[in-house]
Amino acid sequence: DMGQKIADGTPDEVRANPRVIKAYLGETKTNAPGGARD
């Protein structure tokens, strides 16, 4: 996010933050209810 702070909290909270996950791993496409990918 262009050098902007995107999350606060404990390390576990930051790792679980959807914005952090999206910034580092990108978005995933799922087509199964449990989040499983082909």
PyMOL Python script that loads the backbone (N, CA, C, O; Angstrom):
from pymol import cmd

cmd.read_pdbstr("""\
ATOM      1  N   ASP A   1       0.807  -1.189   0.000  1.00  0.00           N
ATOM      2  CA  ASP A   1       0.000   0.000   0.000  1.00  0.00           C
ATOM      3  C   ASP A   1       0.855   1.260   0.000  1.00  0.00           C
ATOM      4  O   ASP A   1       0.623   2.191   0.771  1.00  0.00           O
ATOM      5  N   MET A   2       1.815   1.266  -0.854  1.00  0.00           N
ATOM      6  CA  MET A   2       2.623   2.455  -1.111  1.00  0.00           C
ATOM      7  C   MET A   2       3.274   3.030   0.141  1.00  0.00           C
ATOM      8  O   MET A   2       3.352   4.250   0.291  1.00  0.00           O
ATOM      9  N   GLY A   3       3.740   2.174   1.037  1.00  0.00           N
ATOM     10  CA  GLY A   3       4.446   2.630   2.221  1.00  0.00           C
ATOM     11  C   GLY A   3       3.561   3.071   3.369  1.00  0.00           C
ATOM     12  O   GLY A   3       4.066   3.530   4.394  1.00  0.00           O
ATOM     13  N   GLN A   4       2.261   2.942   3.221  1.00  0.00           N
ATOM     14  CA  GLN A   4       1.339   3.333   4.286  1.00  0.00           C
ATOM     15  C   GLN A   4       1.144   2.181   5.268  1.00  0.00           C
ATOM     16  O   GLN A   4       1.151   1.015   4.872  1.00  0.00           O
ATOM     17  N   LYS A   5       0.971   2.502   6.529  1.00  0.00           N
ATOM     18  CA  LYS A   5       0.680   1.514   7.558  1.00  0.00           C
ATOM     19  C   LYS A   5      -0.706   0.941   7.297  1.00  0.00           C
ATOM     20  O   LYS A   5      -1.666   1.693   7.126  1.00  0.00           O
ATOM     21  N   ILE A   6      -0.817  -0.374   7.264  1.00  0.00           N
ATOM     22  CA  ILE A   6      -2.106  -0.989   6.952  1.00  0.00           C
ATOM     23  C   ILE A   6      -2.691  -1.791   8.103  1.00  0.00           C
ATOM     24  O   ILE A   6      -3.837  -2.232   8.020  1.00  0.00           O
ATOM     25  N   ALA A   7      -1.928  -1.990   9.181  1.00  0.00           N
ATOM     26  CA  ALA A   7      -2.460  -2.773  10.295  1.00  0.00           C
ATOM     27  C   ALA A   7      -1.754  -2.420  11.592  1.00  0.00           C
ATOM     28  O   ALA A   7      -0.599  -1.995  11.594  1.00  0.00           O
ATOM     29  N   ASP A   8      -2.460  -2.602  12.680  1.00  0.00           N
ATOM     30  CA  ASP A   8      -1.947  -2.433  14.036  1.00  0.00           C
ATOM     31  C   ASP A   8      -2.304  -3.678  14.822  1.00  0.00           C
ATOM     32  O   ASP A   8      -3.239  -4.396  14.467  1.00  0.00           O
ATOM     33  N   GLY A   9      -1.570  -3.935  15.878  1.00  0.00           N
ATOM     34  CA  GLY A   9      -1.929  -5.020  16.779  1.00  0.00           C
ATOM     35  C   GLY A   9      -0.748  -5.907  17.085  1.00  0.00           C
ATOM     36  O   GLY A   9       0.399  -5.588  16.770  1.00  0.00           O
ATOM     37  N   THR A  10      -1.054  -7.029  17.705  1.00  0.00           N
ATOM     38  CA  THR A  10      -0.024  -8.010  18.021  1.00  0.00           C
ATOM     39  C   THR A  10       0.423  -8.668  16.719  1.00  0.00           C
ATOM     40  O   THR A  10      -0.262  -8.557  15.702  1.00  0.00           O
ATOM     41  N   PRO A  11       1.566  -9.354  16.742  1.00  0.00           N
ATOM     42  CA  PRO A  11       1.989 -10.049  15.519  1.00  0.00           C
ATOM     43  C   PRO A  11       0.920 -11.002  14.978  1.00  0.00           C
ATOM     44  O   PRO A  11       0.717 -11.074  13.765  1.00  0.00           O
ATOM     45  N   ASP A  12       0.240 -11.727  15.856  1.00  0.00           N
ATOM     46  CA  ASP A  12      -0.809 -12.641  15.397  1.00  0.00           C
ATOM     47  C   ASP A  12      -1.973 -11.886  14.760  1.00  0.00           C
ATOM     48  O   ASP A  12      -2.522 -12.330  13.752  1.00  0.00           O
ATOM     49  N   GLU A  13      -2.351 -10.755  15.340  1.00  0.00           N
ATOM     50  CA  GLU A  13      -3.438  -9.954  14.775  1.00  0.00           C
ATOM     51  C   GLU A  13      -3.052  -9.397  13.410  1.00  0.00           C
ATOM     52  O   GLU A  13      -3.863  -9.395  12.485  1.00  0.00           O
ATOM     53  N   VAL A  14      -1.828  -8.932  13.288  1.00  0.00           N
ATOM     54  CA  VAL A  14      -1.370  -8.376  12.014  1.00  0.00           C
ATOM     55  C   VAL A  14      -1.320  -9.466  10.949  1.00  0.00           C
ATOM     56  O   VAL A  14      -1.756  -9.246   9.819  1.00  0.00           O
ATOM     57  N   ARG A  15      -0.794 -10.635  11.296  1.00  0.00           N
ATOM     58  CA  ARG A  15      -0.729 -11.740  10.328  1.00  0.00           C
ATOM     59  C   ARG A  15      -2.105 -12.176   9.856  1.00  0.00           C
ATOM     60  O   ARG A  15      -2.253 -12.615   8.715  1.00  0.00           O
ATOM     61  N   ALA A  16      -3.111 -12.065  10.708  1.00  0.00           N
ATOM     62  CA  ALA A  16      -4.468 -12.493  10.360  1.00  0.00           C
ATOM     63  C   ALA A  16      -5.282 -11.396   9.675  1.00  0.00           C
ATOM     64  O   ALA A  16      -6.394 -11.651   9.214  1.00  0.00           O
ATOM     65  N   ASN A  17      -4.744 -10.189   9.603  1.00  0.00           N
ATOM     66  CA  ASN A  17      -5.476  -9.062   9.034  1.00  0.00           C
ATOM     67  C   ASN A  17      -5.647  -9.247   7.522  1.00  0.00           C
ATOM     68  O   ASN A  17      -4.658  -9.445   6.816  1.00  0.00           O
ATOM     69  N   PRO A  18      -6.878  -9.188   7.015  1.00  0.00           N
ATOM     70  CA  PRO A  18      -7.117  -9.377   5.579  1.00  0.00           C
ATOM     71  C   PRO A  18      -6.343  -8.402   4.688  1.00  0.00           C
ATOM     72  O   PRO A  18      -5.919  -8.778   3.595  1.00  0.00           O
ATOM     73  N   ARG A  19      -6.152  -7.164   5.131  1.00  0.00           N
ATOM     74  CA  ARG A  19      -5.395  -6.189   4.322  1.00  0.00           C
ATOM     75  C   ARG A  19      -3.929  -6.598   4.219  1.00  0.00           C
ATOM     76  O   ARG A  19      -3.315  -6.436   3.164  1.00  0.00           O
ATOM     77  N   VAL A  20      -3.363  -7.125   5.305  1.00  0.00           N
ATOM     78  CA  VAL A  20      -1.971  -7.576   5.290  1.00  0.00           C
ATOM     79  C   VAL A  20      -1.836  -8.783   4.365  1.00  0.00           C
ATOM     80  O   VAL A  20      -0.914  -8.850   3.552  1.00  0.00           O
ATOM     81  N   ILE A  21      -2.744  -9.718   4.491  1.00  0.00           N
ATOM     82  CA  ILE A  21      -2.706 -10.914   3.645  1.00  0.00           C
ATOM     83  C   ILE A  21      -2.798 -10.518   2.175  1.00  0.00           C
ATOM     84  O   ILE A  21      -2.042 -11.026   1.347  1.00  0.00           O
ATOM     85  N   LYS A  22      -3.717  -9.618   1.849  1.00  0.00           N
ATOM     86  CA  LYS A  22      -3.872  -9.178   0.456  1.00  0.00           C
ATOM     87  C   LYS A  22      -2.613  -8.475  -0.041  1.00  0.00           C
ATOM     88  O   LYS A  22      -2.184  -8.697  -1.173  1.00  0.00           O
ATOM     89  N   ALA A  23      -2.015  -7.622   0.805  1.00  0.00           N
ATOM     90  CA  ALA A  23      -0.826  -6.871   0.397  1.00  0.00           C
ATOM     91  C   ALA A  23       0.360  -7.789   0.125  1.00  0.00           C
ATOM     92  O   ALA A  23       1.123  -7.550  -0.812  1.00  0.00           O
ATOM     93  N   TYR A  24       0.524  -8.829   0.926  1.00  0.00           N
ATOM     94  CA  TYR A  24       1.686  -9.703   0.784  1.00  0.00           C
ATOM     95  C   TYR A  24       1.449 -10.896  -0.121  1.00  0.00           C
ATOM     96  O   TYR A  24       2.366 -11.336  -0.815  1.00  0.00           O
ATOM     97  N   LEU A  25       0.232 -11.428  -0.126  1.00  0.00           N
ATOM     98  CA  LEU A  25      -0.036 -12.658  -0.876  1.00  0.00           C
ATOM     99  C   LEU A  25      -0.963 -12.465  -2.060  1.00  0.00           C
ATOM    100  O   LEU A  25      -1.095 -13.359  -2.896  1.00  0.00           O
ATOM    101  N   GLY A  26      -1.599 -11.325  -2.143  1.00  0.00           N
ATOM    102  CA  GLY A  26      -2.561 -11.094  -3.213  1.00  0.00           C
ATOM    103  C   GLY A  26      -3.894 -11.717  -2.864  1.00  0.00           C
ATOM    104  O   GLY A  26      -4.080 -12.251  -1.771  1.00  0.00           O
ATOM    105  N   GLU A  27      -4.808 -11.644  -3.792  1.00  0.00           N
ATOM    106  CA  GLU A  27      -6.134 -12.209  -3.572  1.00  0.00           C
ATOM    107  C   GLU A  27      -6.170 -13.604  -4.154  1.00  0.00           C
ATOM    108  O   GLU A  27      -5.534 -13.885  -5.170  1.00  0.00           O
ATOM    109  N   THR A  28      -6.925 -14.481  -3.497  1.00  0.00           N
ATOM    110  CA  THR A  28      -7.079 -15.838  -4.007  1.00  0.00           C
ATOM    111  C   THR A  28      -8.480 -16.007  -4.549  1.00  0.00           C
ATOM    112  O   THR A  28      -9.430 -15.385  -4.074  1.00  0.00           O
ATOM    113  N   LYS A  29      -8.588 -16.838  -5.524  1.00  0.00           N
ATOM    114  CA  LYS A  29      -9.884 -17.175  -6.083  1.00  0.00           C
ATOM    115  C   LYS A  29     -10.235 -18.568  -5.580  1.00  0.00           C
ATOM    116  O   LYS A  29      -9.466 -19.512  -5.762  1.00  0.00           O
ATOM    117  N   THR A  30     -11.391 -18.694  -4.951  1.00  0.00           N
ATOM    118  CA  THR A  30     -11.829 -19.996  -4.464  1.00  0.00           C
ATOM    119  C   THR A  30     -13.142 -20.349  -5.117  1.00  0.00           C
ATOM    120  O   THR A  30     -13.936 -19.474  -5.464  1.00  0.00           O
ATOM    121  N   ASN A  31     -13.364 -21.632  -5.281  1.00  0.00           N
ATOM    122  CA  ASN A  31     -14.633 -22.062  -5.832  1.00  0.00           C
ATOM    123  C   ASN A  31     -15.216 -23.215  -5.030  1.00  0.00           C
ATOM    124  O   ASN A  31     -16.147 -23.878  -5.487  1.00  0.00           O
ATOM    125  N   ALA A  32     -14.685 -23.459  -3.852  1.00  0.00           N
ATOM    126  CA  ALA A  32     -15.228 -24.474  -2.966  1.00  0.00           C
ATOM    127  C   ALA A  32     -15.535 -23.817  -1.623  1.00  0.00           C
ATOM    128  O   ALA A  32     -14.810 -22.916  -1.202  1.00  0.00           O
ATOM    129  N   PRO A  33     -16.591 -24.250  -0.948  1.00  0.00           N
ATOM    130  CA  PRO A  33     -16.970 -23.605   0.302  1.00  0.00           C
ATOM    131  C   PRO A  33     -15.862 -23.530   1.346  1.00  0.00           C
ATOM    132  O   PRO A  33     -15.837 -22.534   2.069  1.00  0.00           O
ATOM    133  N   GLY A  34     -14.986 -24.437   1.492  1.00  0.00           N
ATOM    134  CA  GLY A  34     -13.962 -24.389   2.527  1.00  0.00           C
ATOM    135  C   GLY A  34     -12.753 -23.572   2.157  1.00  0.00           C
ATOM    136  O   GLY A  34     -11.805 -23.501   2.938  1.00  0.00           O
ATOM    137  N   GLY A  35     -12.749 -22.952   0.997  1.00  0.00           N
ATOM    138  CA  GLY A  35     -11.602 -22.175   0.578  1.00  0.00           C
ATOM    139  C   GLY A  35     -10.595 -22.991  -0.216  1.00  0.00           C
ATOM    140  O   GLY A  35      -9.510 -22.497  -0.522  1.00  0.00           O
ATOM    141  N   ALA A  36     -10.926 -24.214  -0.549  1.00  0.00           N
ATOM    142  CA  ALA A  36     -10.010 -25.060  -1.320  1.00  0.00           C
ATOM    143  C   ALA A  36      -9.888 -24.532  -2.737  1.00  0.00           C
ATOM    144  O   ALA A  36     -10.856 -24.037  -3.315  1.00  0.00           O
ATOM    145  N   ARG A  37      -8.697 -24.643  -3.287  1.00  0.00           N
ATOM    146  CA  ARG A  37      -8.464 -24.192  -4.662  1.00  0.00           C
ATOM    147  C   ARG A  37      -8.137 -25.392  -5.531  1.00  0.00           C
ATOM    148  O   ARG A  37      -7.669 -26.422  -5.046  1.00  0.00           O
ATOM    149  N   ASP A  38      -8.390 -25.242  -6.827  1.00  0.00           N
ATOM    150  CA  ASP A  38      -8.037 -26.307  -7.781  1.00  0.00           C
ATOM    151  C   ASP A  38      -6.554 -26.339  -8.018  1.00  0.00           C
ATOM    152  O   ASP A  38      -6.070 -27.168  -8.790  1.00  0.00           O
TER     153      ASP A  38
END
""", "prot")
cmd.dss("prot")
cmd.show_as("cartoon", "prot")
cmd.util.cbc("prot")
cmd.orient("prot")
